[in-house]
Amino acid sequence: MTKLPKTIAYKGYDIPTGKTPADLKKRKEIITHFYKTWGGSPVERKVRNNELKRFIHVNEKSVDETRYWACLSAQSTLTVLELTYVLKHAVKVDENPANPNKKSQKDLEKMLVMECVVPSLRPYVKTAKLTVGVIKQVGRKRQYCLTAKENGR
């Protein structure tokens, strides 16, 4: 197994690979900055997915859940930086009912588990995992979370 460098430079960010609180904080800041600059105005924050043939929307709930989970590893932080690619190219691999006991899923009826290989993230990430929530009654798709599925070397 190859050891990760102390930082990975990608798209203008220096992503720390360690597990210290300072590393997690820095990755969380990178994710926050990325989402603030991604996708233009809040109305335009969506990408049409090739398989679903529907837009996947990104809002503050998407950012909160992803920031919480993706800052835990450098690989997941890297995956977030390829958000547009993943939203467009991810394919559905599973579907589960939403958890009504989870505050972040109360407005959702089901969760789509999607995966995507992002060639530009090799050798650090093999597969991106995108979770998409389907909003009750309207059926609108919303990014719920984005992380790296597996850490590839």
Secondary structure, 3 states (H helix, E strand, C coil): CCCCCCEEEECCEEEECCCCHHHHHHHHHHHHHHHHHCCCCHHHCEEEECCCCEEEECCHHHHHHHHHHHCCCHHHHHHHCCHHHHHHHCEEEEEEECCCCCHHHCCEEEEEEEEECCHHHCCCEEEEEEEEEEECCCCCEEEEEEEEEEECC
